[in-house]
Amino acid sequence: MIIEARNVSKSYTHKQALENINFTIEGPKIIGFLGHNGAGKTTFLNMLAGLFSATEGEICVNGENVFNAPHVLSEICFVAESGNFQDEMTVAQSLKANSFFYPKWDEDFAKELLQVFALNPKDKVKSLSKGMVSALGIITGFASHAAITIFDEPYIGLDAAGRNTFYDLLIEQQAENPRLFLLSTHLIDEASALFEEILILHEGKLLLQKDADEWPQHVVAVKGSPNHVEQAIEGFEVIYKQSFMHEMTAVLFTNGKEIEAENITIGSVSLQDMLVYLSKKKKVGSTR
């Protein structure tokens, strides 16, 4: 499956949620779709799932615009952060309703996962804890066997054991039933080892898209005295920069180029730290 965002913008009355987004991703692959709160991630994922249209541009799957295209949307399962199920329905009824929408629905696997997550099929959704509702969403996503499966903050309320079960299932499913998974999460340190490709949105724009194994060569932290750091980062694209006491830290997008300078230290930048830097809104420019 190929997802293409072509000059995608989304604006509301008093807000520009997305601005001229362009990228292509191709599966099967596990994609980390990342950004701080308000970056535009959920807006884009809702549009990919066909829930509303772009103000400008289009999102296409295998060359077809997803909006108002039921045959395309049947290949996309979007498990949102909340609001996936009707409160008055039981767990079994919720899964049954979803089975009609996804042509590759695996009923046996859904029942197996109910046992894995210890969910009672007769319980109503409104009686479930947040973690149980999250588990129901996870079951839906995996049992759908949709070619594009989107998890947006899928494990709210789940404890560490529940989250690890999700990660194990994700690895297992990608081996047994490969598809294009998009995972949006704030628990980046936990999930980063799963990502094969990373997309980061920031303030409604695409900041970066890289294969996961390219990350260490493209984003680095430079530390040292302000004068030495300023000299070292000249000509590079600065994502974040701060000074504290007599030391400066600059996070750079290097595009694989070596930094030739003395009296500085160069270190790696984790995905989690990158999102922290972006949340401080000290980005300069944008990168691809």
N, C-alpha and C positions, 0 to 999 in steps of 0.2 A: 504493500500500500504506500502511496505517495501523498503527503499533505503539502500543499503549496499555499502560502499566504502571499497574496499579490496586492501590494499597496493598500493594505488594510488599515482603515481608520474607523474609530467609533467615538462619536461625540454625543453627549447629552446636553440638556439645556444650559447647565452651568459647569460642565466638565468635559475635558477631552480625555477619554479613557485610553485610547490607542491612537498612535500617530504613525502612519505610513510604515506599517510592519511588512517586511518581506523576508521570507525564508522558505526553504524546502527541507523536509525530513522524509526519510524513507525507511520502511521496516522490512522485516521484523527487527525490532530494537527496543531497548528500554531507554526512554528519554527523560532526563531530569528537566522539568519545566519550572523554572525558579524565578524568584523575585520577592522583594519585601511586600508587606501589605500595601495595597493601592497601586501596585506596579502595572496592573492590567491583565494578570494571569487568568483570573476567573472570568473576566469579560471575554477574553479570547477563547477560552475553553467552552463557554456557553455558545459562542458563535460557531465554533467548530462542530458542536453538537446540534446545530441548526435551530437553537432556541430563539435567536434573533439575528437580524441581518446586520451587515456592516453599513456604516454611513457612506464609506467610499471603499472601493476595492472589493476583493472577493477571496473566500477561502475555498479551495478545491481539493477534492480527494480523487485521485486518479483522473484528473483533468475536469471533473464535474463540480460545479458549485454545490455546496452542501445544503444551502438554504432552499427549503421547499422541494427537497429531493428524497422522498421516502426510501427509495431503493438504495441510496447511498447511506442514509442515516441508519438503516437496519444493520449496517456494518460498523456502527460507532456506538459504543456503550460509554455513557458519561455518568460516573458516580460522583456526584457533587458533595460538597462539604456537609450539606444538610438539605432537607426537603425532598428526599428521594422517594419517600413512601407515605401512603395515607395512614393517618393515625388509627382509624377505625378498622383497618384491615389487619388480618392476622399475618404472621410471618409466612405461612404457607400460601395464603392468598396473594401476598405481595410478590412472592417468587413466581406463582402461577401467572399473574398478570404480566410480568416481564417475559415469561417464556413465550407469549404470543407475539412479542415484538421482535425477538432475536431468533432468526431462523436456525442458528446453530446451537441453540440452547441445549445444555447438557443437564438433564433432570437428575440423573444418577449422581453426577458430581455435586450438584446443588445439595442433594440430600446428605452426601458424605460430608460436605463442609458444614452443614447444620450441626452435625455431631462434633466436628473438629472445634467449632466455636461454642458448643453447648447451648444452642438455641432451641427453644421449644416451638415447633411449627404452629401450635395452637395459641400461642401468646399474641396479643394484639400489639401492634407497633407502639401505641401510646404507653404501654406498660413497660417497655424496654428502657434500659439505661442507655446513656450516650454511647458507651462502648459496644453494647449489643446492637444498636442501630448501625454503628460503623461496621460491625461484623456482617450485618445483613447486606450492607452496600458492597462489601468486599466479596461476599458470596455471589451477589448479582454480577459483579464485574467479571469474575473468573468463570462463572457458569455460562455467561453469555457467549463465550468464545468469539466475541466480536473482533474483527480484524484490527480495529482501532479501539483500544480500551483505555479510558481516561480515569485516573484516580486523583481527585482534587482534595487534598487533606483527608485521606481515607480512613485514618485510624484515631480520630478524636475520641477520647475516653477509654481507649484500649491501654492496658498496662504493657510493660516491656515484653512479657511473654506473648501477648496477643499481637504486638507489632512484629516480633520475631517470626511468629507464625505467618503473618502476611508476607514478610520478606522471603521466607522459605518457599511459600506458595508461588510467589512471583518468579523466583529462579526456576522452580519446578515446571511451571506452566510455560515459561519461555523455552525450556528444553523440549517439552512434550508437545506443546501447541503454540509454536512461535507466532507472535503478532507484534503490532506496534503499540507498546505501552507508553503512555504519557503519565508521569507521576509528578504532581505538585505537592510539595511538603515543606514545612518549616523545620523538620527534624533532619536537617541535611547531613549532619555528622553520622547519623545512623544509616541513612539511605545512600550516601554518595558512592559507596563501593558497587552499587547495583547499576549505576548509570553508564550507558555506553556513549551517550551524547548529551551535551548540556546546552540548554537555551536559557538565557537570563534576560528578563524584561526589567526595565527601570523607567519609572515615570512615563509609562505608555509607549516606550520605544524599545526596540531590540538592541540590547547592549552587547551581547556576545553569543555566538554559536560555535561550539567546538566539540570534537570528539573528546571523550573523557581522558584518554591517554595523552592528548595534546595539552591539557590544562597546565601541567607544571612548567612546560616550556613557553607558555604564552602569558601567564600572569605570575608576577613575582613581587616580593616586597624588598625594597632597598632601604637600609638604615645607616645612619651616620650623622656627622655634623651637618647642619643646614647647607653650608657652602659646598661640601663634598657631594651631598645628595643632589643638590640643584645642578651641579656640573654633570653628575652621572645620568640624570634623567632627561637631560636636554635632547630633544629630538624624539623622545618617546611619548606615547599617549598615557597621560596620568589619569587613573581612575579615582584615586583618593590620596590625599596628602595631609599630614598634620605634624606639628612640632610640639615637643614637650620637653621642658627644661632646655638642655643643649643638644637634643637629638631630634632628627627629623625622620619620619617614616613616609615612604611614598610607595603606593601600589601601582604597578605599571602593566600595561598591555604591551608586550615586547614583540609580538608577531614572530617569535623565534629568534630574534636578533640578540647577540651577546652584548652585555653591558661592560664596556671597557672603562674602568675607573679604579682609583686607588682609595684606600681608607674608608671603604664602605663594606657592609655585609649584605649578601643577597640570600633571601630565604624564600621558601614556598609559601603559598597562600591557600588555605583550605577554602572550600566552597562556603562553609559556614561563615568564616571570617569575611569573605567577599560580600556576603549578604548583609553582614553587620556594617561594613563600610558603606554600602549603598544606602542603608537605612539612615545613616547620618547625613545623607544628602550633601556629600562633599565631592560628588563626581564632577569631573571636568571632561566635557566632550562625550563622545560615544564610540564604541568599538564594535567590530563585527568579527 
